[in-house]
Amino acid sequence: MTERWYRNAVMYSLDVRAFQDSNDDGIGDLQGVISRIDYLSRLGINTLWLSPIHPSPWRDGGYDVTDHYDIHPALGSLGDFAELMNVADERGVRVMLDLVLNHTSDEHPWFDSARSDPDSPYRDWYVWSEEEPPDRTEGMVFPGVQETTWTYCEKAGAWYHHRFYDFQPDLNIRNPQVRAELAKVVSFWQRLGVSGFRVDGAPFVIERTRPGSSPQRGEPTDRDYAFLTQLREGTSWRRGDVVFLAEANVPQDELMRFFGDADGAANRLQMLFAFELNQALMVALARRQPRAVVEALATLPPLPRHGQWATFLRNHDEVDLSGLDERARQDVFEAFGPRPEHQLYGRGIRRRLAAMLGGDQRRLRMAYSLQFTMPGTPVLRYGDEIGMGEDLRLPERDAIRTPMQWSPIAHAGFTSADVAAEDLIRPVIDDGPFAYRDVNVTDQRRDPDSLLVWFERMLHTLRECEEIGIGDHDVLPVEAEHVLAHRAEAPSGAVLFIHNLADRPARFSLPRDVDCGEEPVELFSDREYDHLDLRELCVEGYGYRWIRLRRTHSRLT
């Protein structure tokens, strides 16, 4: 069978507002993204995931939507979006949108109508309680910042539910009209050519909330999985290759319910972020030994034939460590976020990976090589390909959402606007080891040993290793305790991956039953190794090696 496109994609996550300003108003826009599409194509990505681009007060990064059917005027128009789709399509780049279905802004016309009149046709589009809910201080997504999940509205004379901030009232998924409207939203953007949707807060989208029913974060709740099936079936009739990628940080037994089954009777979402694997990667990097990753790979549940993991090291939010036991969480905090200003919500770290690793280029490259060889589809956050840092002076998750650093000129080449840094959508990083004068695309483009050039080589090598995205992965036992050796195998062949999480060299042998089939070939590594002998392999400290064991030259498609 022909493999599904998302299995061998490389997804690039960007915030349009922080990527490139084309009209000198200090805010990135769609025309700015269009102007950088060749940069993205050269980098080697083939899928763009855009953070919310809809009209919004921007109190929560655009996730507080006021109109699901339009573009925020500061970002451009629907015509600009159509042009982006055209230029991306010409370069073989697909576009995915953030799909915010759980809530709207409290400035949305639907909510304004709902709270203004108890007889409004939109009243039941939201979740209300006439009495003060007994669980109003439970189930907060942002503990320490968010105080409640129910807020009293004087105008409505009732309490409304909000899983997130109080300016983001939850939509009522029980209402058939709401379900139909959300399906229309998906259909609208699908018809404009998008290839997929990242479903924001997927567990909360399908919560059937009642007063007194709010669980603690991550606990089982009353969820309507059938709605996900309906969304998927609707898109399949219109365009069969549209993908849903869910943000669902829940236990494994619940994860499989988001995927559905393998036979199509409950064929739901195709992709889920691999949160447990992400946390294991952070533990392994912090402890400099691979045991956590080995355990995570051993316990990954088998996926239905349409299912795929999305792997990541850093996303647009905090590093969420909530699924770890206390000892592991503290090990990661101590290694990567020891100061209070590094931490967020009592569970996460609000830093970029380059800063967490102290700017160590060897370790940074090894970490990304490790992520990109994990089972699934890799996701890369904008700026990570040049090793950007964070601005801890900004609130909450905005610390890692600073403008892209294109060059050493004013405002990092993000904009030509003659304004103060504080007048930009966010200030560029202008001091410290990750300041734009030292970390930018222009300088790294001129340096053949730069992180950017390294990423280009890795992503283009990735195209030769489809086994990562479609194959079966197994860990190979080796005597070097700081080394992870694992193999990905598919009908196309088999590739061996070696990563040394410690800073000292290691020598080891592979198990005798490793089947090469032909002369092994080194595809990608941290340096040139003198010889390739599977009976006695070596790898430098923080080193990595991708070795093709065999390739099948004829395949059934």
N, C-alpha and C positions, 0 to 999 in steps of 0.2 A: 504494500500500500504506500501511497505518497505520504511522506511525513507532514504533519501539520506545521505551519510556518512558525508558530510561537515556540516550538521546541528548540529551534536553532536561532532564535532572535537574540540580539543584544539591546536591551532597553536602556534608554537615557532619560533620566528624570530631570526636568527643568521647570523653573518658575519663570514664566514669560516676563513678569515684571522686573526680574533681577538678571535677565540674560543679556539683552542688548537694546538700548534706546535708539530709535531711528529718527525721532523728531525733536530731540533736545528738550524734553519736558522733565527729564530726570526719572522717567518710568520706562522700563522695558516694554516692548510691544511686539505684535505679530510680525510687522515688517522687519523689526530687528532680528527675530528668529529666522525669517526668510534670508536676510543678508548673511547669516552664519550657517546656512544649510550645507554649504560645501565643506565647511570646517567639520561639521558633524559626519558627513559622508566620508571624508578622508580619515577621520578618527576610526571608523569601522563599525559604528552603530547602525542598526537598521530599523529601530523603532523609537519614536519620540513619545514619551509620556508627559503631557502638559498638566501642571497643577491648574486648579480652577481658573477659567478665563471668563466667567460670566459676570454680569453686573453684580456688584457687592459693595457694602460699606468698607470691606477689607479690615474688619475687626479681628478676623481669624484667618488671615492668609487667603481670603477668597472663598473659604468653605462656608461662609454665611451668604448664601446666594439670594438675590432678589428677583432674578429672572433666568430660568433654566434654558430659555430659547434664544439667548442673545449673547453678544460679546461686550465686555466692559468697554465703554468708550475710550478710556485711556489706553487700552490695548489695541484698538482698531475696530474693524467692522466685520460683518459676516463676509463681505467681499474680500477683506484681507485674509480671513480664514480660508476661503476658497482658494485664494492664490497660494497660501501655504500648502494646502493639500496638493495643488498642482505641482509646485516645485519639489515637494517631498516625493511625490509619486514618480517624477522624472528621474529621481536619484535612487529609487528603490527603497525609500524610507517610509515606513508606516507611521501613522499618528494614532495615539491613544489619548483619551480624555479622562480626567478625574470626574467620576460620577457621584454626586452628592445627593443621595436619596433619603437619608435619615431625617434631615431637618431642612429648614430654610432660615433665612435671616428674619428677625422680628420686624424688619422693614419691608418684607415681601408683601405685595398686595393681598395675597391669600390670607396672611396672618392679620394684616390690618383690618380686613373685612371680618375675619373670624372673631376678633376681640371687640369689635365695635358694635356687634349686634348678635344676640343669642339666636336669632332666626336667620343669620347669614348662611348662604349655601356652603360657605367654607368653614363654618363653625366646627363641624365634625371632621374636618381635614386635619385637625390637631388633637392632641390628647389632653383632656381637661378633667378636673376634679372640683366638685362644688365644695367639698370639705378639705381641710388641710390634710394631705397624705401623711400617714405615720412614718413613711420611709423616705421623707423628702431629703434627709441628709445621708442617704446611702447610695452606693453605686456610682459615685463620681468618677469620671474618666480622668480628670485633672486634679487629683487631691492636692491640697495645699494652695491651690489657686481658685478652684471651683468649690463653692460652699454648699450647694444644694443641687438636686435634680428636679425639683419642683419649685416654681416661683409664682407668687400671687400677682395677678394682673388686675389693677384697680379698675381699668376700663371694662374688662370682661366680667369682673366680679367672681373670678374663679382662678384656680391654680392650673398652670400648664406645665407639661413635662418637657425636660430638655436633658438628654444624656450628656451633652457637652455644655457650653457656656449658656448663661441665661438669655443671651440674645440670639440663641439658635433653637427655637421651639421645634419639637419633634413632630413629624408628620404621622398621621394615624394609619398604619399599614392595614388595619382591619377594614378600613373604608374602601369599598370597591372603586369608588370614584378616584381616590388617591392612587390606587394601584394602576388604574387605567391611565391616569395622567403621567405617572412615572414611566409607564411603558411607552407613551407618546414621546417623552423626552428622549428616551433611548432611540426610538425610531427616527426622530428628527435628526440627531447627529449621525446616526448610521447612514441615513440618506445623503448626508453631506460628505460621506466617504471615510469616516474614521474606521480604524481596524479593530478597535477595542476600547474597553472602559476599565479603569481601576475603580472598584467599588469601595468607596470610603466607609469605614466603620461597618463592614458587612454584617456582623452579628446584631448590631443595633438597628440596621435597616429593617430586619424581619422580626424584631421584638413586638409582641402583642402586649403592650403595657397597660396595666391597670393600677390605680392607686393601691399602695400596699404590696405591690408585686416586684418592686425593684430589687434585684439580687446584688450582691457584692460583685465587683468587677471580675469577669472571667468565670463566674459560676453558671451552671446550667439555668436556662430560663425558657419561657414560652416563646418559641420561634416558629415562624411560618416559612419553612423551607420551600413550600410549594410556590411561593412568589418568585423565588430565584429560578425555578423550573420554567415558570411562565415567561420571565424575561428572556431566558435563554432560547426557549422555543420560538418566541416572537422574532428574535433576531435571526434565527436559523432559517426561517421562511423567507426573510428578505435578503440576507447575505450570509452564507453558511460559514464564512471564515472569521466572523467577528468574535473576539475573545473577551471574556470577563476575567479580570484579575482581582481577587478579593483580599482586602485587608481584614483578616480574621485571626486574631491572636487568642486562640482558644485551645483547650486540650485536644489531643489527637482524636479521641473518639468522636468529638464534635466536628473536627476538621473534615472528616470523611463525609459528613452529611452536607457540607457545602459543595463537595465534588459531585455527590450523587453516586449512582451505580454505573457499572460498565456496559450495561445492556441498552441504555437509552430510556428505560422506563422512568428514571428520575435523573436524567442527564443534565446536570446543573452547570456549575461554573467550571471553566477549564483550568484556571490557574489560581494558586494561593501563595502568598508570601510564606517563605519557610522561616517562621519566627524562631522555632526551637533550634533549627540548625544555625541561625544567626547568633543566638545566645551561646551555643556551643562553640562557635568560632571565636567569639569574644573571650570566653573562658580559656580556650586553647592558646590564644595570643597572649593573654595576661599571664598564664602559667608557663608559657613556652614549652608546652608538651601537648600532644594531640589527643590524649585520652578522651576528652569531652566530645571531640568531633567523631572519634571512632564509635563511641556509645550512641551519639545522635544518628549516625548513619545506620547503625544496627537496628535502631528502633523506628526509623522512618516507615510509616505504614505503606503497604503496596497501593499504588494508585490505579484508578480505572483507566482504561485505554486512552481516554481523552484528557486525563489529568496531567498537570505539570507543576513543579515547584518554581517559584521565583526566588532566586538567591540574592542576598545583599549583605554588605557590611555596614554601610551608613545609608539611611534614607532621609527623607525631608523632616522627620520627627526626631525625638530623642532616641538614644540606644536604649531600648526597653529591656530591662533585666528582670522583669516581674516574674518570669517563669523559672528563675533559678532558685536553688536553696540559698539560705543566708550566707553560708561560707563562700560559695561560688560568687554570689553577688558582691560580697565585700572584697574578694580577690580582684574582681574587675574594677570596682570603684578605686581600690588602692592603686592599681596599675595605671588606670586611664582617666580617672576623675576624682582625685583625692580631695579637692577643695570643694566647699559648699557651693560655690558659684559654678562649678562644673556639673552639678547634679540637678535633677528636675523631677518633680512629682514623687520624690521618695523612691523612685524605681529606675531612673534612667540617667544618661549622660548626654549633655547638650554640646558636644564637641565634634569636630570633624576628625576623621581617622588620622590624617597626617599629623595633626597636633597631638592626638592621643599617643602616637608612636614617637613623639619627640622629633619629628622631621627626619627620622632615620630612613634613608632611601632604600637601603637593602631590605629592611624589615617591611617597609610599605609595599614594595614590589612583591615580596613573598606573600604578604597577606592578600593582595588582590589576585595573585596567581592562584592561591588556595581557593578563594571564593569562586573564581571563574572556572575552576575545574570541579566544583561540587555538582551533584546531580540537579539539573534544572536549567532555568534560563536566567542569566545574570542581569542584574539591574545596577546601573552606575548613576550616581548623583552628579549633576553638573558641577564642574570645578574640581572634582576629585581626581580627574585625569591630569591635573597640574599640581595637585597637593595643596589645595586651598585650606586655610584655617578658619577659625570662628572669631566672632566679636562678642565676648561675654558681657559687654556693656549693654547689649540689646536684650529685650525681655524674652524669657522662655525660649521657644524653638526658633525665634528670629535670629538667634546667635549664629545658626548655620545656614541662614538664608540671605547672605550678603551678595552684592552684585558680582557677576562673573568678572574675573580679572584678565582682561585681554592684552594689556600692554602697560609699560611703565609711565605712560603719560597721565595727565590729570584725570581723576575719577576712573583710573584703570582702563580707559578706553571704552568703558561701559556707556558713557554719554559724552557729548560735546557741549552739554549745557554749561553755561557760565554761572554756576550757582554754588553755594556752600554745600559741603558734604551732607549736612543735616537736612538739606532740602531735597535730596534724592529720595527715592522710594525707601532705601536704606543706605547708610553710609558704607563706602568701600573700606576694606581693611587697610589702614594706612600706617600702622606701626607694628613693631614686633617682627619675629622671624618669618611671618607669613604675609607681610605687607605687599601690596600689589607691585611695588617697585622691584621686589625680589622674586615674587611668584606670579608669573603671567604667561600667557600663550606666546606672545611675540618672542620673548627671550628663549623660551623652551623650544620653539620651532627652530631656532638657530643652533641649538645644542643637540648633537646626535646622541648624547648620553642622558638627555632629560627624561623626566617621568612621562611627559606627553608623547615623545617619540617611542618610548618603551610601550606605552599603552597601545599605540598604533600597531606596533609589531605583534603584541600579544593578541589584539582583537583580530588581526588578519590571520594569525596562526590558528585562532579559534575556529575560523571558517573551515580549516582542514580537519577539525576534530569534532565532527557531528556526534560522535559517540557520547560526548558529555551531555548533550541535550536529549538524546533518544535512547541511550544505552543503559545497561545494568552496571551498577557500581559495586565493587567489593574491595574491602581493605585487605592488604597483604601483610602478614605478620613479619616484622623485621626486628633485629636485636637492638637497633639504635632507638632508645626510648624517646628521643625528641623528634624523631622523623615519622612522618605519615607517608606511607606508600599505598596508593590505591589505584585500581584499574577500572576503566570504563570500557564496556564491550557491547557491540551492536552488530547487526548484519554487515556493516561496512568495515568492521575490523575491531582492533583493541588498542588502547593507548594507556600507558603507565604514567602516573604522576607522582613525583617525589617532592616533599616539602620538609625543610628543616626549620623547626620553630625556635631553635636555640641559636646562639651566636657563635658556636664552635663547630668545626667540621665533623662529619660523621662518615664512617665506612660500614658497609653491611652487605649482605647477600640476600637475594630474593629466594623464596621457596623454590625448590627444584622442579615443582610441577607447573611453574609458570610457562605457558605455551607461547612461544614467539612466532612460530610458523615460518618466519623468514628473518633476514638480518635486521635487527632493531635499528631504528633511525632516531637520532636526537632532533626534535622539532623546535624546542624552545628551552632556554635555560638561563641561569643568572650569569654564567660565563662559559667559555669554551672549555670543555673537559677533554683531557688527553685521549681517552679511549672509552669505548662503551662495552663493558663486560658485565652482564647481569649477574655473574658469579661473584663479582667484587665491585660494587658501586660505591661511589663517593659523592658527597654533596657538601658544599661550603656552608658555613654558618649563615643562617637566613637565606639559604640557597633553595633552588627549585629546578626541577628537570621534567620536561614533557618528552616521553619516549614512545614512539609508535612501535608497537610489538608486531603488528601485522595489519595488512589491509586486504579487503576482499574487493577485487576489481570489477566483478559483475554482481549486480544486485537485482532482485525482483522489485519492481515498482508498481 
